[in-house]
Amino acid sequence: MAAMNRFERWMVNRRTEARARRVLAAVGPHVPASAASQVLELGSGRGGLLALIQERYRPARLVGTDFDPVQVVAARAFLTERWGKIPPTLELQAADALRLPFPDRSFDLVFAMMMLHHVEERHLEYVRRPEALREIRRVLRPGGTFVYSEIFRRAEIRDSLTELGLVRRFLRSGWRHDLAVFQAPSR
Ligand SMILES: C[S@@+](CC[C@H](N)C(=O)[O-])C[C@H]1O[C@@H](n2cnc3c(N)ncnc32)[C@H](O)[C@@H]1O
C-alpha cells in the first residue's frame, strides 16, 4: 500500500460528489435514522460523500479519514469552499484503515467507498482486507451499520463480514461493483 501519485488522485477524485449522491440515494432506505449520529468514513478522498452526509444527516460527529494526507488537505479545501467553514462536528484526519485511532464501539455508521482494495499491496490480493474489516467491526457500535462499495474480491468481503457476525441488509451487485449495507448485531 502506498499513497497515490497525482494522476491516481485526479482519477479517484473525479465525479466524487455525483457518485456519492447515487450511493446515498440507494442505501438511504437501508440505513436506520438512528445510525446517523456518530459517523465515520474511511478513505474519504476529496470529501464528496462527507459533504452529502453532513448536509443530509447533520450527525453529532462526522469523521473523515484518509491514509493519504494530501487527500485530507484536498477534502478540507473542498468542504471549506463549499460551506465557508467546516462545522466543529466534522473532523478530518489522516489515518490508516488498518489501524484506526478510535476506541472500540465508537461509531453508529461507517462508510468505505471504493477503498478496501487500497489497503492491499496489490488491489487484487486478499491479504490485508480481513484486517481492515476486523477494524471496522471493532469500531462499530452494537447494531451499527457498515456501508461499502467495492470492485475486487467482492464475495470474499461479503463472507468475511458474515464471519464477523454482521448481517446483510442490502446488496446491489452490478457487473462493475458491489454496493452493500451490513449491520452489526445489537449486542
Ligand atoms: C478510490 S479512492 C475513493 C475515495 C472516495 N471514498 C470516493 O468514493 O470518492 C480510495 C481512497 O482511499 C484512500 N486510502 C488508501 N489506502 C487507505 C488506507 N489504508 N486507509 C484509509 N484510506 C486509504 C486513498 O488515499 C483514496 O483517497
The ligand as a Gaussian input file, in Angstrom:
#p B3LYP/6-31G(d) Opt

LIG

0 1
 C      -10.661000       5.184000      -4.898000
 S      -10.464000       6.413000      -3.647000
 C      -12.131000       6.609000      -3.110000
 C      -12.378000       7.940000      -2.463000
 C      -13.820000       8.163000      -2.001000
 N      -14.184000       7.199000      -0.970000
 C      -14.790000       8.087000      -3.163000
 O      -15.549000       7.124000      -3.281000
 O      -14.759000       9.021000      -3.980000
 C       -9.716000       5.499000      -2.321000
 C       -9.268000       6.373000      -1.174000
 O       -8.811000       5.510000      -0.123000
 C       -7.626000       6.081000       0.434000
 N       -6.844000       5.015000       1.083000
 C       -5.949000       4.185000       0.520000
 N       -5.446000       3.335000       1.430000
 C       -6.047000       3.632000       2.597000
 C       -5.930000       3.115000       3.923000
 N       -5.125000       2.111000       4.206000
 N       -6.667000       3.693000       4.890000
 C       -7.507000       4.722000       4.609000
 N       -7.652000       5.250000       3.373000
 C       -6.931000       4.714000       2.384000
 C       -6.934000       6.711000      -0.784000
 O       -5.962000       7.664000      -0.374000
 C       -8.112000       7.298000      -1.522000
 O       -8.402000       8.611000      -1.141000

